[in-house]
């Protein structure tokens, strides 16, 4: 095609007007260039690639008389949520756009857990219909602080009763009653034992004092009634003091 009309050796060439081409298309948000790697001729087309969770809208890109069509990478929508077990669809009656919510309904006696349903880049969140927690238990089914089930309470009562009741021995084939190995010896009264020990010590001290007094008294009386030794023994004899018996006779 020529841009001017020419006459060459009697032959006339007529100029024509051709359509403009397009420059390389820009990469859309949340996407990549895909097949749009170069400029385009009039009527040409190419398709960008979108990131995971996005889809190409208004594609492919077209070049027409020097102008490019506009395409975008939009978040993927979600299909209609499936009703959970023990539940119904509720407000989840159709597909969901990205970021949209809906809430299934649970049957009587069940509670919706992790609801509502949310659509995020083509993925639906998971919900379930669960029975309510047992009375006295936490929401996770575990026993809450300070709570105790009837079975645990009864078990604790039985253990307390068994620990305070002595085990009765069972007779062997010979008629002898044998004590159960689980029978524990009677508890020792430590306070009474301490008092008994103190009493024995005090009694021993008093008895020792009385014995010492008796011995002293005996020697005192014996010394008062002792007979003086003869001088032939070579021992200096002193006059004996009046004995206890003499003092009694004289009325001293």
PLY file of the C-alpha trace (Angstrom):
ply
format ascii 1.0
element vertex 252
property float x
property float y
property float z
element edge 251
property int vertex1
property int vertex2
end_header
0.00 0.00 0.00
1.25 3.45 -0.86
0.71 6.69 0.92
0.77 8.81 -2.32
-0.57 8.39 -5.87
2.18 7.88 -8.47
2.36 7.57 -12.26
5.18 5.35 -13.48
5.63 4.68 -17.23
2.00 5.35 -17.76
0.85 3.24 -14.91
-0.95 5.01 -12.11
-0.57 3.75 -8.55
-3.30 4.91 -6.24
-2.58 5.62 -2.58
-4.69 3.80 0.06
-5.49 4.32 3.76
-4.59 1.38 6.01
-5.75 0.80 9.61
-3.38 1.57 12.42
-1.89 -1.18 14.56
-1.65 -1.22 18.43
1.21 -1.08 20.87
1.90 -3.89 23.34
-1.04 -4.25 25.76
-0.43 -3.41 29.46
-0.49 -6.20 32.06
-3.75 -6.11 34.05
-3.86 -6.03 37.87
-3.63 -9.49 39.46
-2.37 -10.91 36.15
0.58 -11.46 33.79
1.25 -10.62 30.11
0.30 -14.09 28.89
0.35 -14.05 25.04
0.44 -10.25 24.88
4.19 -10.05 24.42
4.47 -7.51 21.56
2.63 -4.85 19.56
-0.45 -5.84 17.57
-1.71 -5.24 14.06
-5.21 -4.04 13.43
-7.62 -6.90 14.16
-5.08 -8.81 16.23
-5.89 -10.40 19.63
-4.00 -11.67 22.68
-4.87 -12.93 26.18
-3.21 -11.95 29.48
-2.88 -14.61 32.22
-4.57 -14.03 35.59
-3.20 -15.01 39.00
-4.68 -17.90 41.00
-8.15 -17.04 42.29
-8.81 -14.55 39.48
-10.44 -14.85 36.08
-10.06 -12.83 32.87
-13.07 -10.59 32.22
-13.80 -9.13 28.74
-10.92 -11.04 27.17
-9.12 -11.47 24.95
-7.60 -8.07 24.18
-8.43 -6.83 20.64
-6.66 -4.23 18.49
-9.07 -2.22 16.35
-7.95 0.83 14.35
-5.12 1.45 16.80
-7.20 0.99 19.94
-6.96 -1.86 22.45
-9.97 -3.33 24.22
-9.95 -3.35 28.02
-9.76 -6.55 30.04
-9.39 -7.19 33.80
-8.52 -10.02 36.19
-11.38 -10.24 38.69
-11.72 -12.49 41.78
-13.40 -15.81 41.10
-16.97 -16.29 42.41
-18.07 -19.39 44.32
-20.57 -22.06 43.49
-23.67 -22.59 45.60
-22.65 -23.94 49.07
-23.67 -27.49 49.90
-25.89 -27.69 53.03
-23.99 -29.17 56.00
-24.91 -32.47 57.62
-27.88 -32.01 59.99
-28.67 -28.72 58.24
-30.45 -27.00 55.34
-29.42 -24.36 52.76
-30.83 -21.38 54.70
-29.80 -18.20 52.88
-27.29 -20.08 50.70
-29.67 -20.41 47.76
-27.19 -19.69 44.94
-23.60 -18.93 43.98
-21.65 -16.27 45.89
-19.47 -13.44 44.65
-16.04 -12.89 46.14
-16.45 -11.59 49.74
-20.17 -12.49 49.93
-21.70 -14.35 52.91
-24.61 -16.70 53.54
-25.81 -18.78 56.50
-27.12 -22.37 56.39
-29.78 -23.43 58.89
-29.24 -26.30 61.35
-31.85 -28.81 62.42
-33.40 -28.65 65.89
-30.85 -29.67 68.52
-27.83 -28.55 66.47
-25.81 -25.32 66.39
-24.02 -23.73 63.42
-20.25 -23.80 63.95
-17.73 -21.54 62.13
-20.56 -19.73 60.31
-21.49 -17.96 58.19
-20.20 -19.31 54.87
-17.76 -16.88 53.16
-16.54 -16.83 49.55
-12.86 -15.92 49.12
-11.29 -16.03 45.63
-13.49 -18.92 44.54
-13.13 -20.90 47.79
-15.95 -21.43 50.34
-15.27 -21.55 54.07
-16.34 -24.72 55.90
-19.20 -24.74 58.39
-20.91 -27.56 60.30
-23.97 -28.27 62.41
-22.94 -29.71 65.79
-24.95 -30.78 68.87
-24.78 -28.37 71.81
-22.16 -29.08 74.52
-23.19 -31.22 77.49
-24.31 -29.26 80.56
-21.31 -28.47 82.77
-18.82 -28.85 79.90
-17.01 -26.21 77.86
-17.85 -25.48 74.22
-15.08 -27.82 73.12
-16.59 -30.77 75.03
-13.98 -30.67 77.80
-14.94 -30.32 81.44
-15.03 -26.68 82.47
-13.34 -25.25 85.58
-15.14 -26.09 88.78
-17.57 -28.47 87.08
-17.92 -32.16 87.77
-20.07 -34.74 86.05
-22.35 -37.01 88.01
-20.17 -40.04 87.27
-17.04 -38.32 88.61
-18.92 -37.15 91.73
-20.26 -40.63 92.41
-16.82 -42.16 91.89
-15.28 -39.67 94.31
-17.99 -40.46 96.89
-17.39 -44.21 96.55
-13.62 -43.78 96.96
-14.14 -41.70 100.13
-16.58 -44.27 101.55
-14.25 -47.19 100.78
-11.24 -45.45 102.35
-13.12 -44.94 105.68
-14.63 -48.46 105.84
-12.36 -51.32 107.02
-12.08 -54.30 104.71
-13.54 -57.49 106.16
-11.35 -60.55 105.75
-12.55 -63.53 103.74
-12.39 -67.07 105.12
-10.06 -69.50 103.38
-11.06 -73.15 102.71
-9.77 -74.14 106.21
-12.08 -71.71 107.96
-9.37 -69.20 108.89
-10.22 -65.61 108.22
-7.47 -63.79 106.36
-7.29 -60.04 106.30
-7.42 -58.37 102.91
-4.06 -57.03 101.71
-5.71 -53.66 101.23
-6.48 -53.35 104.96
-4.27 -50.63 106.41
-2.97 -50.64 110.04
-4.74 -48.34 112.49
-3.38 -44.84 112.69
-1.16 -44.04 115.68
-2.17 -41.19 117.99
1.06 -39.18 118.04
-0.28 -36.66 120.63
-1.13 -39.40 123.18
2.24 -41.07 122.61
4.07 -37.78 123.27
2.10 -37.16 126.49
2.84 -40.70 127.71
6.57 -40.22 127.08
6.59 -36.91 128.98
4.70 -38.53 131.89
7.21 -41.37 132.10
10.13 -38.93 132.14
8.57 -36.78 134.88
7.71 -39.87 136.91
11.29 -41.14 136.61
12.66 -37.81 137.79
10.33 -37.76 140.81
11.21 -41.38 141.67
14.93 -40.60 141.44
14.49 -37.57 143.74
12.60 -39.63 146.33
15.25 -42.38 146.21
18.04 -39.84 146.71
16.18 -38.28 149.65
15.68 -41.67 151.28
19.38 -42.53 150.94
20.39 -39.17 152.42
17.97 -39.60 155.31
19.28 -43.15 156.00
22.91 -41.99 156.18
21.93 -39.05 158.37
20.29 -41.36 160.94
23.10 -43.93 160.71
25.75 -41.28 161.27
23.92 -40.02 164.36
23.81 -43.52 165.99
27.29 -44.70 165.01
29.46 -46.33 167.81
32.86 -44.62 168.38
35.85 -46.72 167.31
38.36 -47.83 170.08
41.64 -45.92 170.28
43.54 -49.13 169.69
42.69 -48.89 166.02
44.96 -45.89 165.78
42.12 -43.68 164.66
41.35 -40.40 166.36
37.97 -40.76 168.03
35.74 -37.76 168.35
32.73 -37.48 170.50
29.71 -38.50 168.61
26.95 -36.00 168.44
23.59 -36.98 169.79
21.85 -39.29 167.39
18.39 -39.02 166.10
17.08 -41.54 168.69
18.59 -39.62 171.61
17.08 -36.40 170.42
13.72 -38.09 170.33
14.08 -39.46 173.89
15.17 -36.11 175.26
12.32 -34.39 173.59
14.52 -32.11 171.55
0 1
1 2
2 3
3 4
4 5
5 6
6 7
7 8
8 9
9 10
10 11
11 12
12 13
13 14
14 15
15 16
16 17
17 18
18 19
19 20
20 21
21 22
22 23
23 24
24 25
25 26
26 27
27 28
28 29
29 30
30 31
31 32
32 33
33 34
34 35
35 36
36 37
37 38
38 39
39 40
40 41
41 42
42 43
43 44
44 45
45 46
46 47
47 48
48 49
49 50
50 51
51 52
52 53
53 54
54 55
55 56
56 57
57 58
58 59
59 60
60 61
61 62
62 63
63 64
64 65
65 66
66 67
67 68
68 69
69 70
70 71
71 72
72 73
73 74
74 75
75 76
76 77
77 78
78 79
79 80
80 81
81 82
82 83
83 84
84 85
85 86
86 87
87 88
88 89
89 90
90 91
91 92
92 93
93 94
94 95
95 96
96 97
97 98
98 99
99 100
100 101
101 102
102 103
103 104
104 105
105 106
106 107
107 108
108 109
109 110
110 111
111 112
112 113
113 114
114 115
115 116
116 117
117 118
118 119
119 120
120 121
121 122
122 123
123 124
124 125
125 126
126 127
127 128
128 129
129 130
130 131
131 132
132 133
133 134
134 135
135 136
136 137
137 138
138 139
139 140
140 141
141 142
142 143
143 144
144 145
145 146
146 147
147 148
148 149
149 150
150 151
151 152
152 153
153 154
154 155
155 156
156 157
157 158
158 159
159 160
160 161
161 162
162 163
163 164
164 165
165 166
166 167
167 168
168 169
169 170
170 171
171 172
172 173
173 174
174 175
175 176
176 177
177 178
178 179
179 180
180 181
181 182
182 183
183 184
184 185
185 186
186 187
187 188
188 189
189 190
190 191
191 192
192 193
193 194
194 195
195 196
196 197
197 198
198 199
199 200
200 201
201 202
202 203
203 204
204 205
205 206
206 207
207 208
208 209
209 210
210 211
211 212
212 213
213 214
214 215
215 216
216 217
217 218
218 219
219 220
220 221
221 222
222 223
223 224
224 225
225 226
226 227
227 228
228 229
229 230
230 231
231 232
232 233
233 234
234 235
235 236
236 237
237 238
238 239
239 240
240 241
241 242
242 243
243 244
244 245
245 246
246 247
247 248
248 249
249 250
250 251
